[in-house]
């Protein structure tokens, strides 16, 4: 699929299945914001794109709002949300 220049949030996107999801979106041309409790040791990269991280505990509504706000601030919009993180 072509996600060229789409903006994606992946919760829990820094490790495990979430990291794989993040890398797939990057490879498809998307801009990806990882929202999670801890930053990945190395940011996911693919197709010369690197995911951006912002801290977020998905159990805290205010942090979820802040994550979306930061994504829109950096990329101008939000096209796709992947709710991968537990809670």
C-alpha positions in Angstrom: 0.0 0.0 0.0 1.1 3.6 -0.6 1.2 5.7 2.5 3.5 8.3 1.0 3.4 11.4 3.1 0.5 10.2 5.3 0.8 10.9 9.0 0.5 7.9 11.3 0.5 7.5 15.1 1.5 4.1 16.4 1.0 3.6 20.2 3.7 1.3 21.6 5.6 1.6 18.3 9.1 1.4 19.6 9.4 -2.3 20.3 7.9 -5.7 19.4 4.9 -5.8 17.1 4.5 -2.1 17.3 8.1 -1.5 16.0 7.3 -3.8 13.0 4.2 -1.8 12.3 6.1 1.4 12.5 8.8 0.1 10.1 6.2 -1.0 7.6 4.5 2.4 7.6 7.9 4.1 7.2 8.8 1.8 4.3 5.5 2.7 2.7 6.4 6.4 2.8 4.5 7.5 5.9 5.6 10.0 8.6 5.3 8.1 11.9 4.9 9.4 15.5 5.5 6.8 18.1 3.6 7.4 21.3 4.8 5.3 24.2 5.9 5.3 27.8 9.6 5.0 26.9 11.6 6.0 23.9 13.1 3.2 21.8 16.8 2.7 22.2 17.2 3.2 18.5 14.5 4.9 16.5 12.8 2.8 13.8 14.1 3.6 10.3 13.1 2.5 6.8 13.2 4.0 3.4 15.3 6.9 4.6 12.6 7.9 7.1 12.9 7.9 10.9 10.0 7.7 13.3 9.6 10.5 15.8 8.9 9.7 19.5 6.7 11.6 22.0 6.1 10.2 25.5 2.5 9.0 26.2 0.8 6.7 28.7 -2.3 5.5 26.9 -4.1 5.2 30.3 -3.9 9.0 30.7 -6.3 11.0 28.5 -4.4 14.2 28.8 -1.2 12.5 27.5 -3.2 11.1 24.6 -4.4 14.5 23.7 -0.9 15.9 24.0 0.4 13.1 21.7 -2.2 14.0 19.0 -1.5 17.7 19.4 2.3 17.1 19.1 1.7 15.0 15.9 -0.4 17.7 14.3 2.2 20.4 15.4 5.0 18.5 13.7 3.3 17.1 10.6 0.2 19.3 10.2 -2.4 16.6 10.4 -3.2 13.0 11.4 -4.3 10.4 8.9 -4.0 7.0 10.6 -4.0 5.9 14.2 -2.8 2.4 15.2 -3.7 1.5 18.8 -1.1 -1.1 19.5 -0.2 -0.3 23.1 -1.8 -2.1 26.0 -2.9 -0.2 29.0 
